[in-house]
Structure formats: structure tokens, C-alpha cells
Amino acid sequence: MADQPLLNTYGRLPIAFDHAHGVWLHDTKGQRYFDTFSGIAVCGLGHVHPAVTEAIREQAGKLVHCSNLFHTAQQHRLAQKLCNISGMDGVFLSNSGAEANEAAIKLARLYGHSKDIAAPAIIVMERSFHGRTLATLSATGNRKVQAGFEPLVSGFVRAPFNDLKAVENIARSNPNVVAIMVEPLQGEGGVYEADPGYLRGLREICDQQEWLLMLDEVQTGNGRTGRFFAYQHTDVVPDVVTTAKGLGNGFPIGACLAKGATAELFQPGHHGSTFGGNPLACAAALAVIDTIESENLCERAEKLGNSLLKYFRDHFEGADYVRDIRGQGLMIGIEMSEPCPELVLLAKTQGLLLNVTADRVIRLLPALTMTDEETAFLADQVVRIIKLYAADDRERPRR
Ligand SMILES: Cc1ncc(COP(=O)(O)O)c(C=O)c1O
């Protein structure tokens, strides 16, 4: 496998998967693994959900692609559905989260130019992640993602997350700012929730300054945190919302949604995508949304998330190797006291696929469709493996 002709962008684990169902991934050797992070927050309905498979199968036999020079019923239905859920007025459909964010960044720049600001800037946060395209990696608050790709795209101003004063200071000193782009709960950066009142505070600053509030819900959207969008835990309504990951349950699709006058900014020729919003992707996304709604998966995510948080907090109370446990819905971070790269390998030997982000945060993003038994199994295994790791760690020589 190591010799495969792929550019070397990922440090892959030595497992090759063949098929999957629900929370289980099966490798080519017949071993099964519990997927605790759903292909990085993508398969929110579990792997190979029958409703999505059926929608893809049916649409694939009818119409796969016709370009955005024409209308399709699937695209209209999906756009309408996303607007109804979000309170937004218009949607641009893309193929990924980074592309959805590119659309948002372009909207902010158009908005700035409409106000005669020649070099519009967007406030972005420390520890944020917005994607790997040049503009989105420039917006990302992680030097590792940017290093080697300079010159970065200009027009981003950085503030610490959860710091309203810092944003107010920028408002006083930088007349070029036109928007704020922020994750309501930072994912890749280490599962950090917005403090209560933070989004409301940002909304108020945006209203005073006439800036756009743009929420990156690529990871938090589609029911993951216990609401369809994480901002729906608050009374805040953004001007722009982006999503992707869970929207297609594995079929690539992203969306940039905009409200009010912001939804009128793009005109023909401003933006586009050959594949974006093709009927096959839209059929998959419509099946995802129908399932989230008909199976009450937002409520399920909230309930399971609360019980997992409690379970982990009870079991790690007083443990010096766990620094913090946080999250919302089925987006949970267990922060270890030390970087823990070997934990992923240990979990693999125990039949569990674990994700560690920001060096030491175990990020759990399991399927919203988990049964109670699977949830109990996940909780039990995660605790067991962390304890095993911590016991082994004490034996390991210090670097
Ligand atoms: C918050 C957020 N924004 C954007 C992205 C980029 O999405 P994609 O990998 O689909 O381009 C990610 C991916 O992890 C993300 O978590």
C-alpha cells in the first residue's frame, strides 16, 4: 500500500477498507472497526445509510449531471429546503467545505466593494480551520496549514477566539474590515465551544459596523451539535452560513447560504462550479435532510452527546492525564495533558478508529444514528483505551 501512486498529502494508517455499515467499517482482511469520527464528521447518518444509497441509486438512473446552465428539480428542492431550515434566502452549491467558504469570502469581498472599500478584510480567528485552498488556508488560524504556501491571500485579520474586546479593537483601528468569519464551535482547532454570548456579541458588532457575520458550519452543521446548525442554539441569525461534510453523508456537496441583501450580491459571471449542485449530489443531500428530520436526529445528537459528556466526565474525574472534556451534541473533545499520537495506533489494535486533533484532543464525531447499545459500547471502549494508554504512557520513556 505504501507504494501507491498518490501524492503524499496524508499520513495514512495501514488499513484498507472494503465496505461499511452504520458505525462499522470493514477492512479487506475481514476485521471490523468502530468509526468514532464518521470519516471526519461526514457520515452523520452512519455509513451507507439505506435512504441515501437508494436516493443516489435512483437519481443515478435518471440524471447525473447537466451543468449549471440549466435547472433541475433536485437543486431547487435542496436550495429551498436549506433556506427553510436556516432562515437564509439563497444558496450556492459547491462540492466541498473549502469551496463553500471560498464563496463566502468572495461574497464578503463583493460586499466590501459595494461599499467602495478597495481592499476589504475579513476578521478570522486563532485556531480556526476553513480549508486547504489558498484563500481558506490563509483564513485558517494554524501556521502548520499555511507554511510553505506563502504568499498567503491577503485581507484576513486575526483575533483570538471568544474575545469580543479584540474584535472591538480591530473595529476601531481597521476601516477595511467588512465581515467576520467564525466557526460556532471550533473543530480541527481542538473542539472549542463559543462562550455563551459570544456569537450574540459578534452579531451586535457586525450590526454596528455594518459587517457580515459569516458562520463556518462545515463541520458543525447537519445536526451534529444538536441543532441543524449550531447557531440555532442561540437567537443569532448570521448573514452567511457555510456547510458541507455531513450534508451528503459521504457524497461530496457543500453549500454557502446567504440572507437578505447578501443573497443578492452574486450576479451571473461572479462565481460558479462545473459540478456544484448536480442532481446526484442534491438527491443525496435531500435524502440526508429528510432522514435527519424524520428520525429526529438533532434531538438524538443532543441527547447522546449529553450522556457521553457526563459518562466521560464521571470516568475521568480527577485523572491527571485528561485536561478537559468539552463539546456540544455529538462533537466531543477529550483533551489529554500531553500530545498523544500513539493513542490512535493503540485504539486501532482494539478495533476502534479514533481521531486526535490539535496534537492532544481526542475528537469524537460519531454517527447521529447510533443505537443506545452502540453508544454505550463507544463510551466504554473510549474510556478503556484512554486508561490503557495512560497506564502505558507512564512506562514510556520521556522525550
Ligand atoms: C470548519 C471547517 N471548515 C472548512 C473545512 C474544509 O472542508 P473540506 O475539507 O470539505 O474542503 C473543514 C474541514 O475539516 C472544517 O472543519
The ligand as an SDF file (V2000), in Angstrom:
LIG
                    3D

 16 16  0  0  0  0  0  0  0  0999 V2000
  -14.8650   24.1830    9.9080 C   0  0  0  0  0  0  0  0  0  0  0  0
  -14.3400   23.6500    8.6120 C   0  0  0  0  0  0  0  0  0  0  0  0
  -14.3530   24.4440    7.5300 N   0  0  0  0  0  0  0  0  0  0  0  0
  -13.9010   24.0120    6.3390 C   0  0  0  0  0  0  0  0  0  0  0  0
  -13.3900   22.7490    6.1880 C   0  0  0  0  0  0  0  0  0  0  0  0
  -12.8850   22.2950    4.8460 C   0  0  0  0  0  0  0  0  0  0  0  0
  -13.8030   21.4020    4.2860 O   0  0  0  0  0  0  0  0  0  0  0  0
  -13.3710   20.4560    3.0680 P   0  0  0  0  0  0  0  0  0  0  0  0
  -12.3250   19.5310    3.5710 O   0  0  0  0  0  0  0  0  0  0  0  0
  -14.6470   19.7780    2.6640 O   0  0  0  0  0  0  0  0  0  0  0  0
  -12.8550   21.3600    1.9840 O   0  0  0  0  0  0  0  0  0  0  0  0
  -13.3560   21.8860    7.2930 C   0  0  0  0  0  0  0  0  0  0  0  0
  -12.7760   20.5300    7.1670 C   0  0  0  0  0  0  0  0  0  0  0  0
  -12.3620   19.9340    8.1190 O   0  0  0  0  0  0  0  0  0  0  0  0
  -13.8360   22.3560    8.5300 C   0  0  0  0  0  0  0  0  0  0  0  0
  -13.8140   21.5740    9.6260 O   0  0  0  0  0  0  0  0  0  0  0  0
  1  2  1  0
  2  3  1  0
  2 15  2  0
  3  4  2  0
  4  5  1  0
  5  6  1  0
  5 12  2  0
  6  7  1  0
  7  8  1  0
  8  9  2  0
  8 10  1  0
  8 11  1  0
 12 13  1  0
 12 15  1  0
 13 14  2  0
 15 16  1  0
M  END
$$$$
